[in-house]
Amino acid sequence: MINAPEPAAVDPIALSAVVTRSMRCWREACDTSLAVQPHLAGMLAVKACAVLAPVLDSLFCFYEAALERPLSVGKARMLSADERLLVELIESPGLCRARMGCAPDAIMGLNCALCSARVMLSLALNDAALH
């Protein structure tokens, strides 16, 4: 288990918006054979959060591996079940084992990716809110 300090609180609406927009952008890049991180960074640059591209790429890869299937994304304001679950997992560190019925190695990888994402999202979104 990784023992890391709790990241600073992030506005849940901003968190959900960045994660879902990024997940949709990631899915589009994967499905159309675009370079994922540059595609993500371009979309995130609008919010001054391009630094999140590598950590979110990693998170989505580990999440998809834990799901053991391609992750699904919603359309417009309708979130998919995968989008809702990932936002919940980011917001609530203890949920991963309870909500993900996958192999222990997949849980460990996803937990590490979630931990990194929480820290980086907190830093980036709180910094973006200041500017």
Backbone as CSV, one residue per row, in Angstrom:
resi,resn,N_x,N_y,N_z,CA_x,CA_y,CA_z,C_x,C_y,C_z
1,MET,0.842,-1.165,0.000,0.000,0.000,0.000,0.886,1.226,0.000
2,ILE,0.523,2.199,-0.800,1.262,3.446,-0.883,0.713,4.401,0.164
3,ASN,1.596,4.954,0.979,1.193,5.943,1.968,1.622,7.305,1.472
4,ALA,0.656,8.063,0.989,0.941,9.392,0.462,0.014,10.378,1.157
5,PRO,0.470,11.615,1.323,-0.415,12.608,1.928,-1.619,12.854,1.036
6,GLU,-2.719,13.203,1.667,-3.919,13.515,0.904,-3.687,14.783,0.094
7,PRO,-4.010,14.758,-1.196,-3.874,15.975,-1.989,-4.924,16.999,-1.561
8,ALA,-4.676,18.253,-1.886,-5.620,19.318,-1.565,-6.949,19.057,-2.269
9,ALA,-8.018,19.483,-1.625,-9.354,19.286,-2.186,-9.477,19.991,-3.534
10,VAL,-10.218,19.351,-4.418,-10.455,19.883,-5.764,-11.956,20.033,-5.941
11,ASP,-12.360,21.076,-6.639,-13.767,21.271,-6.955,-14.277,20.034,-7.703
12,PRO,-15.277,19.326,-7.147,-15.727,18.074,-7.782,-16.284,18.268,-9.190
13,ILE,-16.869,19.421,-9.463,-17.399,19.667,-10.809,-16.246,19.826,-11.798
14,ALA,-15.219,20.572,-11.407,-14.051,20.740,-12.272,-13.350,19.401,-12.492
15,LEU,-13.225,18.613,-11.423,-12.591,17.293,-11.522,-13.351,16.416,-12.506
16,SER,-14.657,16.313,-12.330,-15.472,15.482,-13.205,-15.375,15.948,-14.649
17,ALA,-15.406,17.259,-14.862,-15.344,17.799,-16.220,-14.009,17.474,-16.887
18,VAL,-12.913,17.679,-16.182,-11.593,17.416,-16.769,-11.415,15.926,-17.041
19,VAL,-11.822,15.082,-16.095,-11.650,13.635,-16.271,-12.508,13.127,-17.422
20,THR,-13.772,13.528,-17.483,-14.629,13.000,-18.551,-14.222,13.536,-19.924
21,ARG,-13.886,14.835,-20.017,-13.420,15.365,-21.311,-12.137,14.666,-21.746
22,SER,-11.259,14.442,-20.785,-9.989,13.781,-21.105,-10.205,12.336,-21.521
23,MET,-11.102,11.646,-20.828,-11.367,10.249,-21.169,-11.946,10.136,-22.571
24,ARG,-12.813,11.050,-22.930,-13.404,11.039,-24.274,-12.357,11.356,-25.341
25,CYS,-11.499,12.298,-25.035,-10.406,12.652,-25.945,-9.455,11.465,-26.106
26,TRP,-9.132,10.791,-24.994,-8.254,9.618,-24.995,-8.868,8.508,-25.843
27,ARG,-10.167,8.252,-25.629,-10.854,7.194,-26.382,-10.823,7.509,-27.874
28,GLU,-11.086,8.775,-28.220,-11.052,9.192,-29.627,-9.663,8.974,-30.222
29,ALA,-8.628,9.364,-29.487,-7.256,9.195,-29.979,-6.931,7.714,-30.175
30,CYS,-7.298,6.899,-29.215,-7.032,5.452,-29.329,-7.783,4.840,-30.508
31,ASP,-9.030,5.219,-30.668,-9.867,4.641,-31.721,-9.475,5.091,-33.119
32,THR,-8.815,6.247,-33.216,-8.467,6.785,-34.534,-6.958,6.763,-34.787
33,SER,-6.227,6.054,-33.933,-4.779,5.886,-34.074,-3.999,7.201,-34.036
34,LEU,-4.512,8.168,-33.283,-3.767,9.416,-33.075,-2.761,9.206,-31.950
35,ALA,-1.740,10.029,-31.903,-0.795,9.996,-30.784,-1.545,10.512,-29.554
36,VAL,-1.719,9.640,-28.571,-2.619,9.922,-27.455,-2.180,11.122,-26.616
37,GLN,-0.956,11.123,-26.130,-0.550,12.200,-25.228,-0.563,13.575,-25.890
38,PRO,-0.061,13.725,-27.117,-0.179,15.041,-27.748,-1.639,15.473,-27.953
39,HIS,-2.502,14.509,-28.289,-3.922,14.813,-28.477,-4.530,15.287,-27.155
40,LEU,-4.249,14.569,-26.080,-4.720,14.966,-24.749,-4.152,16.319,-24.341
41,ALA,-2.865,16.502,-24.519,-2.211,17.755,-24.118,-2.826,18.940,-24.851
42,GLY,-3.139,18.776,-26.114,-3.763,19.853,-26.883,-5.113,20.240,-26.306
43,MET,-5.913,19.261,-25.948,-7.222,19.538,-25.366,-7.076,20.152,-23.978
44,LEU,-6.141,19.630,-23.184,-5.955,20.118,-21.814,-5.289,21.492,-21.751
45,ALA,-4.577,21.873,-22.798,-3.889,23.173,-22.814,-4.877,24.326,-22.664
46,VAL,-6.090,24.139,-23.146,-7.126,25.166,-23.034,-7.387,25.503,-21.565
47,LYS,-7.288,24.522,-20.698,-7.495,24.718,-19.256,-6.176,24.911,-18.516
48,ALA,-5.092,25.120,-19.228,-3.753,25.252,-18.638,-3.380,24.003,-17.837
49,CYS,-3.802,22.843,-18.346,-3.563,21.580,-17.638,-2.876,20.544,-18.518
50,ALA,-2.140,20.971,-19.526,-1.487,20.030,-20.436,-0.570,19.067,-19.700
51,VAL,-0.051,19.475,-18.545,0.833,18.623,-17.745,0.127,17.332,-17.311
52,LEU,-1.187,17.313,-17.353,-1.949,16.123,-16.946,-1.963,15.016,-18.004
53,ALA,-1.576,15.317,-19.221,-1.682,14.326,-20.303,-1.014,12.988,-19.971
54,PRO,0.242,12.963,-19.514,0.854,11.659,-19.235,0.179,10.890,-18.098
55,VAL,-0.185,11.587,-17.034,-0.787,10.892,-15.888,-2.185,10.377,-16.233
56,LEU,-2.946,11.141,-17.014,-4.280,10.669,-17.394,-4.196,9.548,-18.426
57,ASP,-3.242,9.617,-19.330,-3.034,8.526,-20.283,-2.757,7.229,-19.516
58,SER,-1.875,7.318,-18.551,-1.544,6.146,-17.734,-2.764,5.656,-16.956
59,LEU,-3.490,6.578,-16.348,-4.684,6.204,-15.583,-5.690,5.475,-16.465
60,PHE,-5.963,6.020,-17.641,-6.949,5.391,-18.520,-6.479,4.019,-19.001
61,CYS,-5.181,3.873,-19.237,-4.641,2.554,-19.629,-4.825,1.531,-18.509
62,PHE,-4.481,1.915,-17.282,-4.648,0.995,-16.154,-6.122,0.705,-15.879
63,TYR,-6.965,1.711,-16.025,-8.404,1.536,-15.813,-8.964,0.558,-16.841
64,GLU,-8.596,0.728,-18.085,-9.063,-0.177,-19.136,-8.564,-1.601,-18.886
65,ALA,-7.317,-1.732,-18.435,-6.778,-3.066,-18.119,-7.559,-3.701,-16.972
66,ALA,-7.905,-2.903,-15.964,-8.674,-3.436,-14.831,-10.091,-3.821,-15.260
67,LEU,-10.667,-3.066,-16.175,-12.004,-3.386,-16.682,-11.980,-4.645,-17.554
68,GLU,-10.815,-4.947,-18.113,-10.635,-6.077,-19.031,-11.487,-5.946,-20.290
69,ARG,-11.681,-4.691,-20.693,-12.421,-4.381,-21.919,-12.178,-2.908,-22.243
70,PRO,-12.484,-2.499,-23.462,-12.343,-1.068,-23.762,-13.302,-0.243,-22.892
71,LEU,-12.807,0.864,-22.371,-13.688,1.705,-21.566,-14.669,2.414,-22.477
72,SER,-15.870,2.644,-21.953,-16.891,3.315,-22.756,-17.046,4.749,-22.271
73,VAL,-17.356,5.613,-23.214,-17.543,7.023,-22.894,-18.953,7.438,-23.276
74,GLY,-19.428,8.483,-22.613,-20.758,8.998,-22.886,-20.732,10.021,-24.007
75,LYS,-21.850,10.685,-24.144,-21.988,11.726,-25.170,-22.606,12.951,-24.519
76,ALA,-22.093,14.110,-24.913,-22.582,15.395,-24.402,-22.601,15.364,-22.875
77,ARG,-23.743,15.626,-22.276,-23.834,15.679,-20.810,-24.094,14.321,-20.167
78,MET,-24.312,13.308,-20.981,-24.595,11.968,-20.457,-23.289,11.226,-20.204
79,LEU,-22.995,10.954,-18.932,-21.794,10.208,-18.585,-22.062,8.717,-18.708
80,SER,-21.064,7.982,-19.155,-21.167,6.528,-19.196,-20.946,5.991,-17.780
81,ALA,-21.286,4.742,-17.578,-21.031,4.102,-16.280,-19.534,4.085,-15.979
82,ASP,-18.704,3.878,-17.004,-17.252,3.867,-16.812,-16.745,5.243,-16.376
83,GLU,-17.288,6.299,-16.973,-16.886,7.658,-16.585,-17.291,7.942,-15.134
84,ARG,-18.522,7.609,-14.788,-18.996,7.849,-13.413,-18.154,7.074,-12.406
85,LEU,-17.860,5.814,-12.710,-17.077,4.999,-11.786,-15.670,5.559,-11.612
86,LEU,-15.025,5.957,-12.701,-13.661,6.473,-12.569,-13.633,7.755,-11.740
87,VAL,-14.590,8.645,-11.939,-14.647,9.863,-11.118,-14.832,9.482,-9.653
88,GLU,-15.695,8.514,-9.366,-15.873,8.037,-7.986,-14.573,7.481,-7.415
89,LEU,-13.853,6.694,-8.211,-12.599,6.104,-7.745,-11.548,7.182,-7.452
90,ILE,-11.542,8.238,-8.250,-10.600,9.330,-8.011,-10.985,10.078,-6.738
91,GLU,-12.266,10.311,-6.549,-12.734,11.080,-5.387,-12.670,10.295,-4.086
92,SER,-12.771,8.977,-4.150,-12.845,8.145,-2.944,-11.792,7.042,-2.988
93,PRO,-10.614,7.296,-2.400,-9.495,6.348,-2.484,-9.809,4.920,-2.054
94,GLY,-10.703,4.711,-1.118,-10.960,3.361,-0.619,-11.887,2.518,-1.468
95,LEU,-12.446,3.062,-2.519,-13.445,2.329,-3.307,-12.890,1.310,-4.282
96,CYS,-11.646,1.420,-4.646,-11.110,0.614,-5.748,-11.305,-0.884,-5.521
97,ARG,-10.893,-1.376,-4.387,-11.025,-2.822,-4.140,-12.484,-3.258,-4.109
98,ALA,-13.346,-2.431,-3.556,-14.759,-2.782,-3.439,-15.487,-2.740,-4.778
99,ARG,-15.113,-1.814,-5.659,-15.861,-1.602,-6.888,-15.291,-2.301,-8.111
100,MET,-14.026,-2.712,-8.044,-13.394,-3.321,-9.208,-13.187,-4.811,-8.937
101,GLY,-13.822,-5.648,-9.703,-13.697,-7.088,-9.513,-12.649,-7.683,-10.429
102,CYS,-11.425,-7.221,-10.302,-10.365,-7.692,-11.197,-9.224,-8.320,-10.396
103,ALA,-8.230,-8.800,-11.094,-7.082,-9.462,-10.480,-6.324,-8.510,-9.550
104,PRO,-5.701,-9.046,-8.504,-4.938,-8.210,-7.569,-3.866,-7.349,-8.237
105,ASP,-3.187,-7.884,-9.246,-2.169,-7.082,-9.941,-2.788,-5.887,-10.653
106,ALA,-3.966,-6.096,-11.236,-4.652,-5.001,-11.922,-5.102,-3.942,-10.920
107,ILE,-5.573,-4.388,-9.758,-5.977,-3.446,-8.693,-4.765,-2.639,-8.237
108,MET,-3.626,-3.298,-8.054,-2.426,-2.606,-7.594,-2.000,-1.539,-8.607
109,GLY,-1.977,-1.890,-9.875,-1.607,-0.930,-10.911,-2.587,0.231,-10.976
110,LEU,-3.877,-0.076,-10.911,-4.888,0.974,-10.955,-4.785,1.874,-9.731
111,ASN,-4.565,1.286,-8.559,-4.419,2.101,-7.341,-3.245,3.070,-7.458
112,CYS,-2.137,2.612,-7.992,-0.970,3.494,-8.175,-1.302,4.620,-9.151
113,ALA,-1.964,4.283,-10.251,-2.341,5.295,-11.231,-3.338,6.286,-10.637
114,LEU,-4.263,5.786,-9.819,-5.228,6.665,-9.165,-4.538,7.618,-8.193
115,CYS,-3.586,7.110,-7.442,-2.845,7.936,-6.489,-2.110,9.061,-7.214
116,SER,-1.408,8.728,-8.272,-0.695,9.736,-9.061,-1.667,10.752,-9.650
117,ALA,-2.783,10.254,-10.168,-3.769,11.145,-10.782,-4.358,12.101,-9.748
118,ARG,-4.653,11.599,-8.552,-5.202,12.472,-7.502,-4.255,13.627,-7.197
119,VAL,-2.982,13.306,-7.038,-1.989,14.335,-6.717,-1.878,15.340,-7.857
120,MET,-1.713,14.844,-9.084,-1.519,15.740,-10.223,-2.779,16.555,-10.534
121,LEU,-3.957,15.944,-10.425,-5.193,16.691,-10.643,-5.337,17.800,-9.610
122,SER,-5.016,17.489,-8.368,-5.087,18.491,-7.306,-4.150,19.660,-7.608
123,LEU,-2.910,19.344,-7.937,-1.939,20.404,-8.239,-2.365,21.225,-9.439
124,ALA,-2.725,20.558,-10.520,-3.052,21.263,-11.760,-4.347,22.063,-11.648
125,LEU,-5.372,21.467,-11.082,-6.669,22.160,-11.028,-6.644,23.292,-10.007
126,ASN,-5.964,23.091,-8.898,-5.869,24.182,-7.928,-5.002,25.310,-8.459
127,ASP,-3.947,24.979,-9.205,-3.100,25.998,-9.816,-3.882,26.750,-10.902
128,ALA,-4.638,26.017,-11.718,-5.421,26.645,-12.779,-6.495,27.571,-12.202
129,ALA,-7.050,27.201,-11.041,-8.075,28.030,-10.408,-7.495,29.349,-9.905
130,LEU,-6.207,29.371,-9.592,-5.569,30.581,-9.096,-5.286,31.580,-10.205
131,HIS,-5.208,31.104,-11.445,-4.822,31.982,-12.562,-5.988,32.330,-13.433
